[in-house]
Amino acid sequence: MSRLAKFSKNIQSESAYCIAAWPGMGQVAYSAVQYLIAKLGAEEFCSLDASKYFYPGGVQINRGIAHMGCAPDNKFYYWQDK
């Protein structure tokens, strides 16, 4: 049996905010969060294997063969203001 959440670090905080983004039209929200992660130097602390909860939204064609689309990455990052 696999675990849904895999923690690489234990984070403790009395005050925290969560910013969530998923790829969508134009990838605007996703790109903004990727920018924040890079600019702040945020570190990944948890990932979710939620592949069994997503239905493929399309297919990918590789060398003429159709493959089911991949489930999105589900990663959590943290950054602590000094």
C-alpha positions as CSV (number, residue, x, y, z in Angstrom):
1,M,0.0,0.0,0.0
2,S,1.5,3.3,-1.0
3,R,1.1,6.5,0.9
4,L,-0.8,9.5,-0.6
5,A,1.6,12.1,0.9
6,K,5.4,11.8,1.0
7,F,7.1,14.3,3.3
8,S,10.8,15.1,2.8
9,K,10.9,17.7,5.6
10,N,8.8,18.4,8.7
11,I,7.7,22.1,8.6
12,Q,6.5,23.9,11.8
13,S,4.8,27.3,11.5
14,E,2.5,29.4,13.7
15,S,1.4,31.5,10.7
16,A,1.4,30.3,7.1
17,Y,-0.2,31.0,3.8
18,C,-1.0,28.6,1.0
19,I,-0.8,29.6,-2.7
20,A,-2.1,27.0,-5.1
21,A,-1.9,26.9,-8.9
22,W,-2.7,24.4,-11.5
23,P,-1.9,24.5,-15.2
24,G,-4.8,25.9,-17.2
25,M,-5.4,28.4,-20.0
26,G,-2.2,30.1,-20.9
27,Q,-0.5,28.6,-17.8
28,V,-0.6,32.1,-16.2
29,A,-1.2,31.0,-12.5
30,Y,1.2,28.1,-12.8
31,S,3.9,30.3,-14.3
32,A,3.4,32.9,-11.6
33,V,3.8,30.3,-8.8
34,Q,6.9,28.8,-10.5
35,Y,8.3,32.3,-10.6
36,L,7.7,32.8,-6.9
37,I,9.3,29.4,-6.1
38,A,12.4,30.3,-8.0
39,K,12.6,34.0,-6.9
40,L,12.2,33.2,-3.2
41,G,14.2,30.0,-3.2
42,A,11.3,28.0,-1.8
43,E,12.0,24.3,-1.0
44,E,9.8,21.3,-1.7
45,F,8.7,19.6,1.5
46,C,5.8,17.3,0.3
47,S,4.5,15.6,-2.7
48,L,1.2,13.8,-3.3
49,D,0.7,10.7,-5.5
50,A,-2.9,11.5,-6.5
51,S,-2.7,9.8,-9.9
52,K,-5.6,7.5,-9.1
53,Y,-7.9,10.6,-8.4
54,F,-7.4,12.2,-11.8
55,Y,-8.9,11.2,-15.1
56,P,-6.8,11.8,-18.2
57,G,-7.8,15.0,-20.0
58,G,-6.3,14.0,-23.2
59,V,-3.7,11.8,-25.0
60,Q,-0.1,12.4,-26.1
61,I,1.0,11.2,-29.5
62,N,4.6,9.8,-29.7
63,R,5.8,8.4,-33.0
64,G,2.2,7.8,-34.1
65,I,1.2,5.9,-30.9
66,A,-1.4,7.4,-28.6
67,H,-0.5,7.4,-24.8
68,M,-2.7,8.4,-21.9
69,G,-2.0,11.8,-20.5
70,C,0.0,12.1,-17.2
71,A,-1.5,13.1,-13.9
72,P,-0.4,16.6,-12.8
73,D,2.5,16.9,-10.2
74,N,1.2,17.8,-6.8
75,K,4.1,19.4,-4.8
76,F,4.2,21.6,-1.8
77,Y,7.0,24.2,-1.2
78,Y,7.8,26.3,1.7
79,W,9.7,29.5,2.2
80,Q,10.4,31.2,5.6
81,D,10.8,35.0,5.8
82,K,13.9,35.8,7.7
